Amino acid sequence: MEPFHSLFYAPPYVGLALGHFAAEGLEVTMTTAAVGGGTVPALLDGTVEISLGGIMRSLDVADREGRLLPHFAEVNNRNGFFLLSRTPRPDFKWQDLSGKTVLSFAEAPTPWQCMLTVLRREGVDPATVTIERYRPLAEKIAAWRAGHGDFLETGQPIVEQLLMEGTARLVVSMGDATGPVHSPLI
């Protein structure tokens, strides 16, 4: 089960499409969780055997319940999100986010945690930035197009769509800003 359909999870899609799992004698079907984070309850109740997801979901379960959801493979090791603005910002500094509103990703905690890490590392108090994480993707993009928010944190293909239509400008790759994000393999 995947938490949401995304290019982040391209390796399993390619493996399925090219028959690599079947060639190894594995019968694999891919489903998408009905709600963001739905992979964790499905794993815990046995509905699915394996799920895709970031380390933050497992850490949350460990913190709240003391249960271990082991990670056994890494699909990617970079934050796949991008920070966009309404106008070009060739001299962008992370301090530019202070006092501003960032429309962020509601469906998973990892992008938010990465943003907090980058802000702190760059000397910006996260409390000075309004990071909105409550709108599902479609609502977030509609709010952006309607003029809400100063910055938008999102992934592909939305980034390319907004850049092509001229409603956003690329500020920074969050993958470059965050650096490698590794899950402990158990």
C-alpha angles and dihedrals in degrees: 000000000000121000091225134348107267145149085242087079097050096126095066091043090053092045091052095044094049094044096242094138092049090048087059092050095256122137104211128176123179124217131176121230114250090229133023109274091021090126093075097057089044091054094044095050094042097246089128132024100209133020138185117234148122127277092253093072091056093045090052092053091047091050096045102035108013089237123137123227102187122217113215105171138029117228095180136348104207134077102253096204131104132209114230134185136191094245134035113275106188091162096046118165124182089240085069087078093063110111091009135110120242117195101214138181115289099186100070137023099222099080090050093049090048090051091051090050093051093046092051093045089051093050097254118135105229088215088070091060123071105221111187113202103160104087119088113235098267092048092046092053091046090051090050092050089049090057102261118141135020098236134024126208112199145130139240140328089023091059093058092044093053093044092050093048090048097238094117142031125211112250105169144337107248088208090062092042095048099038123205116350110199129189116212107249114223 
